[in-house]
Amino acid sequence: MDLAGDKGCDEVAAKKLVEGLEDLNQDSNIPRLGALKEITRECFADNVAKMAEDALDSGSPANNPVVPNIGEISTLYQSAY
């Protein structure tokens, strides 16, 4: 999938990646977490810290070119809702 091509800056490429992933989720019928009635914002927010800790403990974030800290992981989770 070539979303950004070889031209343009990283900022444009990142935006196109997000748009492409949103389109893929929609095409695959994958809802945003906020659309699920079973997961309230309050319940989700109450569990973000634990999910971020679990992500770091899993070791998976260490496989990224830039290793996120717990605050960055929490922010990522919150933006997913």
N, C-alpha and C positions, 0 to 999 in steps of 0.2 A: 504494500500500500504506500504510494508515494503522495503524501499529503502536501508537502511544502516545496518539493523540488530542490534543485541545487542553488537557487537564487533566493535572496532575502536573508534577513537577520534571524538570530536565534529566537528573538521575541515573537516574530511572525510565525516561525516554525512551531513554537510552543503553542501558540494560539490555535493554529491549524490542527495540531495534534489533539488538543482538548476537543475541538469541534468534531474531529473525526471519531474520537472515542465516544462522544455523546451520540453521534449518528449511529455508530455500531451498536451501542447499548439500546437505542430506540429500535433499530432493525432487528435486534435479538430479543426484544421485549423484556429487557432488564430495566426494572424501574429504579428511580432514585430512591434512596432510603426514606426520604421524607414523604414519599407517596405511599409507603406501607403503613397501614393503620395499626399494625401490630407493634410497631416500633415508634413510640412517642419521642419527641425531641427531648423531653425530660429524662426518660429512661436512657436514651442514647448518650446524652450529656453526662449522666451519672456513671457511665461505663467507659468513656473515652480514655481516661487516665489509665485504667486497667488494660484496655486494648493496646495503648501505646507502649506500656511496660512489657506486655506480652510480645509485641512486635520486636522490640529491642532484644528481649531475652531469647527470641527465636534465632537471632543471628542473621536473619535475612536482610535487614537494612545494611549490614556491612558489605553486601554484594553490590551496592550502588557506587557509582563514581564519587558521589558526595554523600557521606554517611549522615543521615539526619539525626538530630537530637530528639529527646522526648517531646519537647515543645513543638518542634516542626511536625512530628508524626501526629500529635494531637490536633494541630491546625489542619493537617491533611484530612484526618478523620472528620473533623467538624465541617469542613467544606464539602465532604461527601454527602452529608445529610441534606 
